[in-house]
Amino acid sequence: MGITKTEIFTEQQNEIATFAKAFGHPARVAILQHLFKINACICGDLVEEIGLAQPTISQHLKELKNLGLIKGSIEGTSICYCIATENWIKMKKVMMQFLDQDISNESCC
């Protein structure tokens, strides 16, 4: 497997790619949608809601947590997850700036 060479890209390009990774799998999108819908969640609820195996859900939760879009707190033997509000707002701002670009030359291709 090759090296990604992220150091040759700008901080903004790396940040956009990192945030976009969260939406790179429909299970992560479904998890985020569910967390927004109920505003908190215990992992077992996600297994029932999403319909994937516990280890698969855990892997996607870990990825979303590593990306900084969710946070979790331990409650007894369960972990309660919710949206990391500050990071979500930051992600929206970064992605909107990127997605709000307009094509200046309509005659291309």
N, C-alpha and C positions, 0 to 999 in steps of 0.2 A: 504494500500500500504506500502511495506517495505522500510526501509531506505537503500540507496545505499552503505553506508559505504565507500565512496570514500577515506577516510583518511587511509584506510588499504592498499591502492595501491600507487605505486610510482608516483611522479609528472609526469614522462614521460608517464606512463600508463594512467593516467587521461587525459593528454594532447592528446594522440592518440585517446582515446575514445571521447573526445570533438570534435576533428576535424572530426572523422569518422561520428559523428552525422549529420554533414552537408550533407553527402552523403546518409543518411538514408531514404531520401524521393525523388522520382524522380522529384517532382516539384522544390525542392531546386537545384537539379542538372541542371534542365532546366533553372532556373533563373540564375545560375552561368554561364552556357554556353552562354545565351543571353547577359549577361553583358560583357563577354569577347568579344563577336562578335561585339557589338556596342560601347563598352568602356564607356558607360554612359546610363542611362535609367530613364525615369519618370515612376512612378508606373502604370499609366494608360496604357502605352505601354506594360507592362508586362501582364496585364489582357488580352489584345488582342493577344499577342504572345503565352502565355502559355495556355490560354483557360479556366482558372479557375476563380471563383468569386473573386471580389476585397477583401473581408475579408480573404479569403483563401490565396491569394497572400500576403496580408499584414502580416498575421501570419508567413508565410515562410520567408518573408523579415526580420521580427523582429527576428526570430530565427537565420538567417544568420548574422544579425548585432550583436546579443548577442554573437555569436561565434567569432566575430571579422573578418569575412571574407569579409564583405562588409561594406561600410560606406555610409552615406546619408547626403545630404545638402538640406536645404529648399530653394526653388526657387518659390517665390510667394505662390500659394496655393498648389504646388506640392513638392514632395521630389524626388530629383535626386539621384539615387544610382549608385555606382561603386565599383569595386573590391578594397579592402584594400590591396594594394600592399605589404607592409611590412609583414603583417600577412599571406598573401597568400604564400609568399616566405618562411616564417618560417614554415607554415603548410606543404609545399612541402618537406622541409628538414626533418622534424620530421617523416612524413609518408614514405618518401623514405628510411630512415634509418630502419624503422620498416619493410617495404615491401621488402627490399633488403637482408633480412636474408635468408640463405640457409639451407636446411635440411641436417644435417650431417650424419644421419643414414638412408640409403635407405631401410633397411630391416625391418623397423618398420611396423607392421600391414600388 
